[in-house]
Amino acid sequence: GTNTLVRGQKLPIFSGAGLPHNNVALQIARQAKVPGSTESFAVVFAAMGITKEEANYFMQDFERTGALERAVVFLNLADDPAVERIITPRLALTTAEYLAFELGMHVLVILTDMTNYCEALRQIGAAREEVPGRRGYPGYMYTDLACIYERAGMIKGQKGSVTQIPILTMPGDDITHPIPDLTGYITEGQIVVNRDLHRKGIYPPINVLPSLSRLMNLGIGKGHTREDHKKVSDQMYAGYAEGNDLRGLVAIVGKDALSERDRLLLEFADLFENRFVRQGYDEDRTIEDTLNLGWDLLATLPVEQLTRIDRDLINKYHPKLKAGAKKE
C-alpha cells in the first residue's frame, strides 16, 4: 500500500538481529502473486548461513502452505563452507533467469541473509590476504553486491521478469554499516523493519517512514492498482509522520496541552500502526482491501485535513461521503 514492489524491481528489507524478517520473507514467498492468473509465476528462495532449525522451519512452512509447488529453494547452512555461501545467490539468480527468460515466467527472488554472504566475502578475502576496505570488508564489495542485485529486471521483447527482495540484518541496527549502506546505493529503495514496533507486538514491524520504493509510481494508479492509490498513500504517510512527531511532544507537555487537530493526528498514528501496518501471518490482503482500510483510517480525520487528495476522489471513495451519496 505505501511501498509497492514493481515487476523487475530490487527492493531490500533492512532488518536487525532477533526481528521476524524470516517470517516476513516466508509470508511474501507464500502470498506473492501476479495480477491476472494468465501469466505463470515462480518464487526462487535462497537462504545463506542459516541454522538447521531455520532451514527446517522454512521447508515446513513451504510444505504446509503448498508454496513449495511453485518454488525453487536453495539452502546454505551455517556449518557449510564459506565458498558455498558465495555461490548460493548466483545459483539462485541463474535459476531465476532461466525460468524468466527461457520459460517466460515472472520470478520473485528472495535472498536471506545478505549479511551472512558479506561475512563470507570478508572471510575469503582475509584468507586470500587481500587488502581490506571499510571495517575489514573487501574493497570490491560494492562491485560484488552490484553483480548480484543488478541481475533483476526485464528484457525488451522477452515475456519474463526477475524481481528481487534481498534481506539483510544490519549489524548493531546501524543503517550506516557498509552492508546496508552499499545495498541502499545499488537497489531501488528499502523496507525497514523496526525494533520499537516489534516490542509493541506489531507484526510485520515495518516502519513506513524511512521505507521507500523508488519505482512505486510506475506500478500504481489507474490500470495497475486503483486511481486513488498514490493520493491515499501520500495522505496516510503525511498523517502518520505528523502523529509520530507529536508523540515526542506529548512526552514533554502531556496530551491535555494538544489541540483537537493534534489529538486526532496522534490517534491516527496509533490506528495506522495497529490496523494498517499490523497484518496477521496468514492474512492475505488484496490491494483493494488495503486501500479501503486506508480510507477507513482517513475517515477519522476531518475532510478539510485531507489536503493531498483531490476532491473528486474524496467524494468517490470517502466512506462517510460515499454512504451519504447512496442515501440521497
C-alpha atoms as a printed R data frame, in Angstrom:
    type eleno elety resid chain resno       x       y       z
1   ATOM     1    CA   GLY     A     1   0.000   0.000   0.000
2   ATOM     2    CA   THR     A     2   2.736   2.505   0.877
3   ATOM     3    CA   ASN     A     3   5.840   0.847  -0.646
4   ATOM     4    CA   THR     A     4   4.678  -1.038  -3.717
5   ATOM     5    CA   LEU     A     5   7.011  -3.602  -5.280
6   ATOM     6    CA   VAL     A     6   7.048  -3.233  -9.075
7   ATOM     7    CA   ARG     A     7   7.826  -6.033 -11.501
8   ATOM     8    CA   GLY     A     8  11.578  -6.171 -12.213
9   ATOM     9    CA   GLN     A     9  12.494  -4.098  -9.134
10  ATOM    10    CA   LYS     A    10  15.080  -4.876  -6.456
11  ATOM    11    CA   LEU     A    11  13.741  -3.833  -3.046
12  ATOM    12    CA   PRO     A    12  15.730  -4.899   0.031
13  ATOM    13    CA   ILE     A    13  14.407  -5.463   3.554
14  ATOM    14    CA   PHE     A    14  16.682  -3.913   6.224
15  ATOM    15    CA   SER     A    15  16.237  -5.802   9.478
16  ATOM    16    CA   GLY     A    16  18.112  -6.467  12.723
17  ATOM    17    CA   ALA     A    17  19.117  -9.478  14.811
18  ATOM    18    CA   GLY     A    18  16.123 -11.088  16.529
19  ATOM    19    CA   LEU     A    19  13.495  -9.376  14.345
20  ATOM    20    CA   PRO     A    20  10.984 -11.514  12.401
21  ATOM    21    CA   HIS     A    21  12.391 -10.906   8.903
22  ATOM    22    CA   ASN     A    22  12.327 -14.644   8.153
23  ATOM    23    CA   ASN     A    23   8.576 -14.734   8.806
24  ATOM    24    CA   VAL     A    24   8.108 -11.680   6.572
25  ATOM    25    CA   ALA     A    25  10.188 -13.393   3.831
26  ATOM    26    CA   LEU     A    26   8.090 -16.557   4.059
27  ATOM    27    CA   GLN     A    27   4.846 -14.587   4.019
28  ATOM    28    CA   ILE     A    28   5.971 -12.725   0.881
29  ATOM    29    CA   ALA     A    29   7.027 -16.014  -0.786
30  ATOM    30    CA   ARG     A    30   3.666 -17.559   0.086
31  ATOM    31    CA   GLN     A    31   1.359 -14.659  -0.799
32  ATOM    32    CA   ALA     A    32   3.137 -13.061  -3.781
33  ATOM    33    CA   LYS     A    33   1.106 -13.279  -6.952
34  ATOM    34    CA   VAL     A    34   0.901 -11.784 -10.429
35  ATOM    35    CA   PRO     A    35  -2.272  -9.770 -11.130
36  ATOM    36    CA   GLY     A    36  -4.320 -11.831 -13.591
37  ATOM    37    CA   SER     A    37  -3.904 -15.601 -13.493
38  ATOM    38    CA   THR     A    38  -2.903 -15.990 -17.163
39  ATOM    39    CA   GLU     A    39   0.824 -15.489 -16.519
40  ATOM    40    CA   SER     A    40   2.988 -18.129 -14.840
41  ATOM    41    CA   PHE     A    41   4.781 -17.155 -11.637
42  ATOM    42    CA   ALA     A    42   7.528 -18.731  -9.528
43  ATOM    43    CA   VAL     A    43   9.479 -17.963  -6.372
44  ATOM    44    CA   VAL     A    44  13.214 -18.640  -6.013
45  ATOM    45    CA   PHE     A    45  14.180 -18.657  -2.340
46  ATOM    46    CA   ALA     A    46  17.865 -18.633  -1.338
47  ATOM    47    CA   ALA     A    47  18.932 -18.749   2.314
48  ATOM    48    CA   MET     A    48  22.584 -18.242   3.283
49  ATOM    49    CA   GLY     A    49  24.305 -19.076   6.561
50  ATOM    50    CA   ILE     A    50  21.125 -20.189   8.338
51  ATOM    51    CA   THR     A    51  20.864 -22.750  11.139
52  ATOM    52    CA   LYS     A    52  19.465 -26.263  10.639
53  ATOM    53    CA   GLU     A    53  16.469 -25.217  12.747
54  ATOM    54    CA   GLU     A    54  15.723 -22.249  10.456
55  ATOM    55    CA   ALA     A    55  16.117 -24.443   7.355
56  ATOM    56    CA   ASN     A    56  13.582 -26.950   8.749
57  ATOM    57    CA   TYR     A    57  11.210 -24.091   9.602
58  ATOM    58    CA   PHE     A    58  11.434 -22.703   6.050
59  ATOM    59    CA   MET     A    59  10.785 -26.094   4.437
60  ATOM    60    CA   GLN     A    60   7.902 -26.963   6.784
61  ATOM    61    CA   ASP     A    61   6.225 -23.621   6.066
62  ATOM    62    CA   PHE     A    62   6.609 -24.069   2.302
63  ATOM    63    CA   GLU     A    63   5.142 -27.602   2.525
64  ATOM    64    CA   ARG     A    64   2.338 -26.605   4.931
65  ATOM    65    CA   THR     A    65   1.064 -23.797   2.711
66  ATOM    66    CA   GLY     A    66   1.594 -25.514  -0.644
67  ATOM    67    CA   ALA     A    67   4.018 -22.778  -1.767
68  ATOM    68    CA   LEU     A    68   6.673 -25.431  -2.496
69  ATOM    69    CA   GLU     A    69   4.832 -26.374  -5.712
70  ATOM    70    CA   ARG     A    70   5.904 -23.127  -7.395
71  ATOM    71    CA   ALA     A    71   9.188 -22.538  -5.510
72  ATOM    72    CA   VAL     A    72  12.857 -23.361  -6.053
73  ATOM    73    CA   VAL     A    73  14.695 -23.403  -2.710
74  ATOM    74    CA   PHE     A    74  18.459 -23.084  -2.158
75  ATOM    75    CA   LEU     A    75  19.631 -23.619   1.434
76  ATOM    76    CA   ASN     A    76  23.164 -22.913   2.622
77  ATOM    77    CA   LEU     A    77  23.606 -23.826   6.290
78  ATOM    78    CA   ALA     A    78  25.826 -22.062   8.828
79  ATOM    79    CA   ASP     A    79  28.203 -25.060   9.011
80  ATOM    80    CA   ASP     A    80  28.637 -25.223   5.212
81  ATOM    81    CA   PRO     A    81  31.881 -23.840   3.709
82  ATOM    82    CA   ALA     A    82  32.038 -20.064   3.178
83  ATOM    83    CA   VAL     A    83  32.745 -20.512  -0.538
84  ATOM    84    CA   GLU     A    84  29.349 -22.228  -0.932
85  ATOM    85    CA   ARG     A    85  27.739 -19.147   0.616
86  ATOM    86    CA   ILE     A    86  29.356 -17.023  -2.107
87  ATOM    87    CA   ILE     A    87  27.876 -19.182  -4.875
88  ATOM    88    CA   THR     A    88  24.345 -19.632  -3.423
89  ATOM    89    CA   PRO     A    89  22.827 -16.302  -4.603
90  ATOM    90    CA   ARG     A    90  24.421 -16.761  -8.022
91  ATOM    91    CA   LEU     A    91  22.885 -20.234  -8.407
92  ATOM    92    CA   ALA     A    92  19.507 -18.820  -7.337
93  ATOM    93    CA   LEU     A    93  19.687 -15.940  -9.837
94  ATOM    94    CA   THR     A    94  20.826 -18.211 -12.689
95  ATOM    95    CA   THR     A    95  17.786 -20.409 -11.989
96  ATOM    96    CA   ALA     A    96  15.554 -17.310 -11.900
97  ATOM    97    CA   GLU     A    97  16.975 -16.043 -15.212
98  ATOM    98    CA   TYR     A    98  16.354 -19.438 -16.841
99  ATOM    99    CA   LEU     A    99  12.730 -19.501 -15.611
100 ATOM   100    CA   ALA     A   100  12.180 -15.861 -16.632
101 ATOM   101    CA   PHE     A   101  13.942 -15.549 -19.969
102 ATOM   102    CA   GLU     A   102  13.834 -19.134 -21.299
103 ATOM   103    CA   LEU     A   103  10.411 -20.184 -19.970
104 ATOM   104    CA   GLY     A   104   8.740 -16.724 -19.900
105 ATOM   105    CA   MET     A   105   7.786 -16.783 -16.193
106 ATOM   106    CA   HIS     A   106   7.619 -13.918 -13.725
107 ATOM   107    CA   VAL     A   107  10.053 -14.761 -10.927
108 ATOM   108    CA   LEU     A   108  10.414 -13.339  -7.428
109 ATOM   109    CA   VAL     A   109  13.855 -13.966  -5.887
110 ATOM   110    CA   ILE     A   110  14.177 -13.752  -2.095
111 ATOM   111    CA   LEU     A   111  17.764 -13.704  -0.754
112 ATOM   112    CA   THR     A   112  18.252 -14.021   3.007
113 ATOM   113    CA   ASP     A   113  20.544 -13.100   4.740
114 ATOM   114    CA   MET     A   114  22.921 -10.922   2.674
115 ATOM   115    CA   THR     A   115  24.853 -10.045   5.860
116 ATOM   116    CA   ASN     A   116  25.970 -13.695   6.099
117 ATOM   117    CA   TYR     A   117  27.005 -13.513   2.440
118 ATOM   118    CA   CYS     A   118  29.131 -10.398   3.075
119 ATOM   119    CA   GLU     A   119  30.728 -12.021   6.150
120 ATOM   120    CA   ALA     A   120  31.738 -14.970   3.934
121 ATOM   121    CA   LEU     A   121  33.172 -12.487   1.420
122 ATOM   122    CA   ARG     A   122  35.247 -10.894   4.196
123 ATOM   123    CA   GLN     A   123  36.375 -14.333   5.414
124 ATOM   124    CA   ILE     A   124  37.564 -15.402   1.970
125 ATOM   125    CA   GLY     A   125  39.192 -12.005   1.384
126 ATOM   126    CA   ALA     A   126  41.167 -12.416   4.633
127 ATOM   127    CA   ALA     A   127  42.191 -15.978   3.729
128 ATOM   128    CA   ARG     A   128  43.498 -14.717   0.379
129 ATOM   129    CA   GLU     A   129  45.358 -11.909   2.191
130 ATOM   130    CA   GLU     A   130  43.609  -9.164   0.212
131 ATOM   131    CA   VAL     A   131  43.889  -5.543   1.327
132 ATOM   132    CA   PRO     A   132  40.783  -4.893   3.488
133 ATOM   133    CA   GLY     A   133  38.489  -1.887   2.967
134 ATOM   134    CA   ARG     A   134  35.876  -0.369   5.316
135 ATOM   135    CA   ARG     A   135  35.509  -2.350   8.574
136 ATOM   136    CA   GLY     A   136  37.567  -5.194   7.153
137 ATOM   137    CA   TYR     A   137  35.246  -5.929   4.224
138 ATOM   138    CA   PRO     A   138  36.903  -6.223   0.791
139 ATOM   139    CA   GLY     A   139  37.219  -3.016  -1.216
140 ATOM   140    CA   TYR     A   140  35.357  -4.663  -4.112
141 ATOM   141    CA   MET     A   141  32.270  -5.472  -2.012
142 ATOM   142    CA   TYR     A   142  30.244  -2.741  -3.774
143 ATOM   143    CA   THR     A   143  31.006  -4.278  -7.181
144 ATOM   144    CA   ASP     A   144  30.352  -7.775  -5.879
145 ATOM   145    CA   LEU     A   145  26.932  -6.843  -4.426
146 ATOM   146    CA   ALA     A   146  26.059  -4.943  -7.618
147 ATOM   147    CA   CYS     A   147  26.782  -8.116  -9.636
148 ATOM   148    CA   ILE     A   148  24.050  -9.824  -7.603
149 ATOM   149    CA   TYR     A   149  21.468  -7.058  -7.219
150 ATOM   150    CA   GLU     A   150  21.656  -5.863 -10.819
151 ATOM   151    CA   ARG     A   151  20.552  -9.284 -12.043
152 ATOM   152    CA   ALA     A   152  16.954  -8.111 -11.692
153 ATOM   153    CA   GLY     A   153  14.680  -6.543 -14.260
154 ATOM   154    CA   MET     A   154  13.096  -7.228 -17.626
155 ATOM   155    CA   ILE     A   155  14.500  -7.700 -21.134
156 ATOM   156    CA   LYS     A   156  12.927  -5.860 -24.061
157 ATOM   157    CA   GLY     A   157  10.994  -8.287 -26.239
158 ATOM   158    CA   GLN     A   158  11.027 -11.043 -23.587
159 ATOM   159    CA   LYS     A   159   7.963 -12.055 -21.582
160 ATOM   160    CA   GLY     A   160   9.521 -12.897 -18.213
161 ATOM   161    CA   SER     A   161  10.901 -10.761 -15.385
162 ATOM   162    CA   VAL     A   162  13.129 -11.148 -12.332
163 ATOM   163    CA   THR     A   163  12.150  -9.226  -9.185
164 ATOM   164    CA   GLN     A   164  14.440  -9.293  -6.141
165 ATOM   165    CA   ILE     A   165  13.880  -8.946  -2.399
166 ATOM   166    CA   PRO     A   166  17.281  -9.228  -0.660
167 ATOM   167    CA   ILE     A   167  17.048  -9.350   3.142
168 ATOM   168    CA   LEU     A   168  19.879  -8.238   5.417
169 ATOM   169    CA   THR     A   169  20.314  -7.828   9.157
170 ATOM   170    CA   MET     A   170  22.044  -4.551   9.989
171 ATOM   171    CA   PRO     A   171  24.871  -5.228  12.494
172 ATOM   172    CA   GLY     A   172  24.022  -3.280  15.665
173 ATOM   173    CA   ASP     A   173  20.913  -1.876  13.913
174 ATOM   174    CA   ASP     A   174  23.288   0.553  12.179
175 ATOM   175    CA   ILE     A   175  21.930   1.671   8.793
176 ATOM   176    CA   THR     A   176  25.301   3.349   8.013
177 ATOM   177    CA   HIS     A   177  27.125  -0.013   8.258
178 ATOM   178    CA   PRO     A   178  28.829  -0.901   4.914
179 ATOM   179    CA   ILE     A   179  26.395  -3.734   4.069
180 ATOM   180    CA   PRO     A   180  23.094  -1.761   4.266
181 ATOM   181    CA   ASP     A   181  24.889   1.384   3.051
182 ATOM   182    CA   LEU     A   182  26.155  -0.189  -0.202
183 ATOM   183    CA   THR     A   183  22.899  -2.118  -0.669
184 ATOM   184    CA   GLY     A   184  20.942   1.151  -0.423
185 ATOM   185    CA   TYR     A   185  23.091   2.699  -3.176
186 ATOM   186    CA   ILE     A   186  22.505  -0.165  -5.617
187 ATOM   187    CA   THR     A   187  18.852  -1.030  -5.025
188 ATOM   188    CA   GLU     A   188  15.647   0.925  -5.623
189 ATOM   189    CA   GLY     A   189  14.577   1.769  -2.092
190 ATOM   190    CA   GLN     A   190  14.364  -0.175   1.163
191 ATOM   191    CA   ILE     A   191  11.814  -1.641   3.583
192 ATOM   192    CA   VAL     A   192  12.908  -1.041   7.199
193 ATOM   193    CA   VAL     A   193  11.965  -3.472   9.977
194 ATOM   194    CA   ASN     A   194  11.657  -1.588  13.267
195 ATOM   195    CA   ARG     A   195  12.561  -2.851  16.746
196 ATOM   196    CA   ASP     A   196  10.192  -0.474  18.594
197 ATOM   197    CA   LEU     A   197   7.185  -1.713  16.599
198 ATOM   198    CA   HIS     A   198   8.294  -5.294  17.277
199 ATOM   199    CA   ARG     A   199   8.374  -4.531  21.018
200 ATOM   200    CA   LYS     A   200   4.795  -3.206  20.748
201 ATOM   201    CA   GLY     A   201   3.767  -6.605  19.375
202 ATOM   202    CA   ILE     A   202   3.015  -5.316  15.871
203 ATOM   203    CA   TYR     A   203   3.630  -7.788  13.035
204 ATOM   204    CA   PRO     A   204   5.054  -7.155  10.488
205 ATOM   205    CA   PRO     A   205   7.036  -4.427  12.319
206 ATOM   206    CA   ILE     A   206   7.630  -2.350   9.163
207 ATOM   207    CA   ASN     A   207   8.464   1.308   9.804
208 ATOM   208    CA   VAL     A   208   6.804   3.146   6.909
209 ATOM   209    CA   LEU     A   209   8.624   6.469   7.493
210 ATOM   210    CA   PRO     A   210  12.198   5.532   6.459
211 ATOM   211    CA   SER     A   211  10.934   2.898   3.989
212 ATOM   212    CA   LEU     A   212  10.873   3.785   0.327
213 ATOM   213    CA   SER     A   213  10.106   2.200  -3.048
214 ATOM   214    CA   ARG     A   214  11.646   4.367  -5.772
215 ATOM   215    CA   LEU     A   215   9.721   2.665  -8.594
216 ATOM   216    CA   MET     A   216   6.355   2.690  -6.820
217 ATOM   217    CA   ASN     A   217   4.831   5.426  -9.015
218 ATOM   218    CA   LEU     A   218   5.473   3.358 -12.158
219 ATOM   219    CA   GLY     A   219   3.364   0.446 -10.947
220 ATOM   220    CA   ILE     A   220   0.356   2.057  -9.263
221 ATOM   221    CA   GLY     A   221  -2.664   4.097 -10.302
222 ATOM   222    CA   LYS     A   222  -5.354   3.547 -12.907
223 ATOM   223    CA   GLY     A   223  -4.797   0.376 -14.921
224 ATOM   224    CA   HIS     A   224  -2.351  -1.026 -12.345
225 ATOM   225    CA   THR     A   225  -3.898  -0.853  -8.862
226 ATOM   226    CA   ARG     A   226  -6.532   1.875  -8.380
227 ATOM   227    CA   GLU     A   227  -6.720   5.557  -9.312
228 ATOM   228    CA   ASP     A   228  -6.657   6.745  -5.665
229 ATOM   229    CA   HIS     A   229  -3.593   4.682  -4.624
230 ATOM   230    CA   LYS     A   230  -0.913   7.412  -4.808
231 ATOM   231    CA   LYS     A   231  -3.022  10.089  -3.097
232 ATOM   232    CA   VAL     A   232  -4.194   7.772  -0.278
233 ATOM   233    CA   SER     A   233  -0.618   6.589   0.317
234 ATOM   234    CA   ASP     A   234   0.722  10.188   0.454
235 ATOM   235    CA   GLN     A   235  -2.051  11.350   2.790
236 ATOM   236    CA   MET     A   236  -1.560   8.432   5.202
237 ATOM   237    CA   TYR     A   237   2.206   8.939   5.192
238 ATOM   238    CA   ALA     A   238   1.777  12.656   5.998
239 ATOM   239    CA   GLY     A   239  -0.746  11.935   8.795
240 ATOM   240    CA   TYR     A   240   1.413   9.204  10.328
241 ATOM   241    CA   ALA     A   241   4.601  11.315  10.149
242 ATOM   242    CA   GLU     A   242   2.899  14.236  11.909
243 ATOM   243    CA   GLY     A   243   1.246  11.981  14.506
244 ATOM   244    CA   ASN     A   244   4.584  10.274  15.178
245 ATOM   245    CA   ASP     A   245   6.285  13.663  15.759
246 ATOM   246    CA   LEU     A   246   3.547  14.600  18.225
247 ATOM   247    CA   ARG     A   247   4.404  11.586  20.398
248 ATOM   248    CA   GLY     A   248   7.657  13.325  21.315
249 ATOM   249    CA   LEU     A   249   5.750  16.478  22.204
250 ATOM   250    CA   VAL     A   250   3.254  14.543  24.368
251 ATOM   251    CA   ALA     A   251   6.153  13.083  26.356
252 ATOM   252    CA   ILE     A   252   7.147  16.664  27.308
253 ATOM   253    CA   VAL     A   253   3.898  18.663  27.644
254 ATOM   254    CA   GLY     A   254   1.277  15.914  28.087
255 ATOM   255    CA   LYS     A   255  -1.758  15.025  25.971
256 ATOM   256    CA   ASP     A   256  -4.014  17.717  27.510
257 ATOM   257    CA   ALA     A   257  -1.906  20.521  26.018
258 ATOM   258    CA   LEU     A   258  -2.625  19.363  22.446
259 ATOM   259    CA   SER     A   259  -5.178  20.993  20.166
260 ATOM   260    CA   GLU     A   260  -8.117  18.972  18.820
261 ATOM   261    CA   ARG     A   261  -6.377  18.611  15.438
262 ATOM   262    CA   ASP     A   262  -3.175  17.325  17.047
263 ATOM   263    CA   ARG     A   263  -5.108  14.879  19.212
264 ATOM   264    CA   LEU     A   264  -6.779  13.413  16.104
265 ATOM   265    CA   LEU     A   265  -3.389  13.024  14.382
266 ATOM   266    CA   LEU     A   266  -1.950  11.325  17.468
267 ATOM   267    CA   GLU     A   267  -4.838   8.850  17.445
268 ATOM   268    CA   PHE     A   268  -4.377   8.394  13.683
269 ATOM   269    CA   ALA     A   269  -0.716   7.340  14.225
270 ATOM   270    CA   ASP     A   270  -1.834   4.639  16.704
271 ATOM   271    CA   LEU     A   271  -4.610   3.461  14.373
272 ATOM   272    CA   PHE     A   272  -2.185   3.375  11.439
273 ATOM   273    CA   GLU     A   273   0.189   1.055  13.322
274 ATOM   274    CA   ASN     A   274  -2.488  -1.160  14.844
275 ATOM   275    CA   ARG     A   275  -4.778  -1.536  11.845
276 ATOM   276    CA   PHE     A   276  -2.833  -0.702   8.682
277 ATOM   277    CA   VAL     A   277   0.710  -1.921   9.446
278 ATOM   278    CA   ARG     A   278  -0.415  -4.861  11.588
279 ATOM   279    CA   GLN     A   279  -1.334  -7.866   9.488
280 ATOM   280    CA   GLY     A   280  -1.780 -11.497  10.533
281 ATOM   281    CA   TYR     A   281   0.876 -14.037   9.473
282 ATOM   282    CA   ASP     A   282  -1.742 -15.906   7.403
283 ATOM   283    CA   GLU     A   283  -3.826 -12.840   6.499
284 ATOM   284    CA   ASP     A   284  -3.735 -12.254   2.741
285 ATOM   285    CA   ARG     A   285  -4.904  -8.713   1.960
286 ATOM   286    CA   THR     A   286  -5.686  -7.615  -1.567
287 ATOM   287    CA   ILE     A   287  -4.689  -4.116  -2.737
288 ATOM   288    CA   GLU     A   288  -8.408  -3.213  -2.745
289 ATOM   289    CA   ASP     A   289  -8.698  -4.233   0.932
290 ATOM   290    CA   THR     A   290  -5.577  -2.219   1.744
291 ATOM   291    CA   LEU     A   291  -6.833   0.966   0.071
292 ATOM   292    CA   ASN     A   292 -10.318   0.617   1.607
293 ATOM   293    CA   LEU     A   293  -8.685   0.199   5.024
294 ATOM   294    CA   GLY     A   294  -6.659   3.362   4.302
295 ATOM   295    CA   TRP     A   295  -9.886   5.265   3.591
296 ATOM   296    CA   ASP     A   296 -11.427   3.950   6.850
297 ATOM   297    CA   LEU     A   297  -8.448   5.390   8.764
298 ATOM   298    CA   LEU     A   298  -8.521   8.700   6.869
299 ATOM   299    CA   ALA     A   299 -12.235   9.000   7.701
300 ATOM   300    CA   THR     A   300 -11.208   9.548  11.371
301 ATOM   301    CA   LEU     A   301  -9.699  12.915  10.292
302 ATOM   302    CA   PRO     A   302 -11.802  15.948   9.207
303 ATOM   303    CA   VAL     A   303 -12.296  16.088   5.416
304 ATOM   304    CA   GLU     A   304 -10.627  19.544   5.233
305 ATOM   305    CA   GLN     A   305  -7.406  17.969   6.572
306 ATOM   306    CA   LEU     A   306  -7.146  15.631   3.575
307 ATOM   307    CA   THR     A   307  -5.191  18.212   1.579
308 ATOM   308    CA   ARG     A   308  -3.232  15.705  -0.523
309 ATOM   309    CA   ILE     A   309  -6.294  14.051  -2.086
310 ATOM   310    CA   ASP     A   310  -8.350  15.536  -4.939
311 ATOM   311    CA   ARG     A   311 -11.930  16.434  -4.057
312 ATOM   312    CA   ASP     A   312 -13.456  14.137  -6.694
313 ATOM   313    CA   LEU     A   313 -11.554  11.131  -5.225
314 ATOM   314    CA   ILE     A   314 -12.746  12.079  -1.713
315 ATOM   315    CA   ASN     A   315 -16.364  12.193  -2.948
316 ATOM   316    CA   LYS     A   316 -15.939   8.843  -4.687
317 ATOM   317    CA   TYR     A   317 -14.124   6.799  -2.011
318 ATOM   318    CA   HIS     A   318 -14.549   8.508   1.402
319 ATOM   319    CA   PRO     A   319 -16.719   6.089   3.480
320 ATOM   320    CA   LYS     A   320 -18.869   8.854   5.041
321 ATOM   321    CA   LEU     A   321 -19.415  10.799   1.794
322 ATOM   322    CA   LYS     A   322 -19.992   7.593  -0.169
323 ATOM   323    CA   ALA     A   323 -22.677   6.499   2.362
324 ATOM   324    CA   GLY     A   324 -24.286   9.977   2.147
325 ATOM   325    CA   ALA     A   325 -24.380   9.828  -1.660
326 ATOM   326    CA   LYS     A   326 -26.087   6.412  -1.546
327 ATOM   327    CA   LYS     A   327 -28.801   7.700   0.830
328 ATOM   328    CA   GLU     A   328 -29.595  10.611  -1.472
